[in-house]
């Protein structure tokens, strides 16, 4: 019991729900970090393939857990000698300042820098209005 008394014990209750703005912000940040890992892997000539766990029914009719590579679409494309990055929330492209929807980068190093900056902006909450607008569009499409 001496070791238990050396710890700080508190009565805690886990929150039942999370603020939707913080949840969307965290969700987008995780996707930006995935894109950042993809860009770094492509720059170094490696492949980046995160995995996901999925339950499937095998030939014997048993449900088994299988690890499969996760499909990631890159958010950037090359136009001439510049790289254009579009930030996506789900399948929708975010409008960054009202009329622009892409970030122009000079090369792969600029793309990595831009993705790092976008992640900082998302975590700071500067894109909350754009995320909420796109999230509303996505939720509205499910009601049809």
Secondary structure as GFF3:
##gff-version 3
##sequence-region A 1 144
A	DSSP	alpha_helix	2	5	.	.	.	ID=ss1
A	DSSP	alpha_helix	20	43	.	.	.	ID=ss2
A	DSSP	beta_strand	51	57	.	.	.	ID=ss3
A	DSSP	beta_strand	63	69	.	.	.	ID=ss4
A	DSSP	beta_strand	76	79	.	.	.	ID=ss5
A	DSSP	beta_strand	82	85	.	.	.	ID=ss6
A	DSSP	beta_strand	88	89	.	.	.	ID=ss7
A	DSSP	beta_strand	92	93	.	.	.	ID=ss8
A	DSSP	beta_strand	103	105	.	.	.	ID=ss9
A	DSSP	alpha_helix	108	124	.	.	.	ID=ss10
A	DSSP	alpha_helix	128	142	.	.	.	ID=ss11
###
